[in-house]
């Protein structure tokens, strides 16, 4: 099993709220992390009219219901931070493939990288 931090639990709740209800309200304590990691991803999805979002809440649009997993991905901090490290060249070596196991969204990915 995994041991979840308070941050993991909070972001798991965002994922559950979006998946089950189609909206979530943000906790002010999480705003710094949301602004750094989640909001940039959500901004792209908002431009595609998949959601509406501000610093207080997120609501999935009718079109966005078909892209719930894509929206929830923005809240999987383990995955977002890993991709941020990989694609901003913070890794000391560049593998040709990466297996990602994320404890938050129970998501396993195999990513092939071409540099």
TASUL-V448395 format. One record per residue. N is the residue number from 1. SS is DSSP state (H for helix, E for strand, C for the rest). PHI is phi in whole degrees, -180 to 180 (NA if undefined). Layout:
# TASUL-V448395
[[N	SS	PHI] [N	SS	PHI]]
This chain:
# TASUL-V448395
[[1	C	NA] [2	C	-116] [3	C	-98] [4	C	-99] [5	C	-82] [6	H	-60] [7	H	-63] [8	H	-59] [9	H	-65] [10	H	-64] [11	H	-74] [12	H	-65] [13	H	-66] [14	H	-60] [15	H	-62] [16	H	-64] [17	H	-61] [18	H	-66] [19	H	-65] [20	H	-92] [21	H	-109] [22	C	84] [23	E	-156] [24	E	-153] [25	E	-110] [26	C	-92] [27	C	-83] [28	H	-58] [29	H	-65] [30	H	-96] [31	H	-59] [32	H	-61] [33	H	-70] [34	H	-59] [35	H	-65] [36	H	-76] [37	H	-112] [38	H	-84] [39	H	-61] [40	H	-60] [41	H	-68] [42	H	-67] [43	H	-59] [44	H	-63] [45	H	-71] [46	H	-68] [47	H	-63] [48	C	-88] [49	C	61] [50	C	-92] [51	E	-162] [52	E	-120] [53	E	-150] [54	C	-142] [55	C	-71] [56	C	-102] [57	E	-157] [58	E	-133] [59	E	-130] [60	E	-80] [61	C	-81] [62	C	-58] [63	H	-64] [64	H	-69] [65	H	-57] [66	H	-82] [67	H	-124] [68	H	-56] [69	H	-63] [70	H	-65] [71	H	-68] [72	H	-64] [73	H	-57] [74	C	-64] [75	C	-103] [76	C	-88] [77	H	-62] [78	H	-61] [79	H	-71] [80	H	-63] [81	H	-66] [82	H	-64] [83	H	-63] [84	H	-61] [85	H	-66] [86	H	-66] [87	H	-86] [88	C	-107] [89	C	56] [90	C	-93] [91	C	-87] [92	C	-75] [93	C	-132] [94	C	-118] [95	C	-72] [96	C	-86] [97	E	-150] [98	E	-135] [99	E	-104] [100	E	-111] [101	E	-119] [102	E	-104] [103	C	-73] [104	C	-75] [105	C	-104] [106	C	49] [107	E	-116] [108	E	-120] [109	E	-130] [110	E	-116] [111	E	-114] [112	E	-100] [113	C	-108] [114	C	-121] [115	C	-110]]
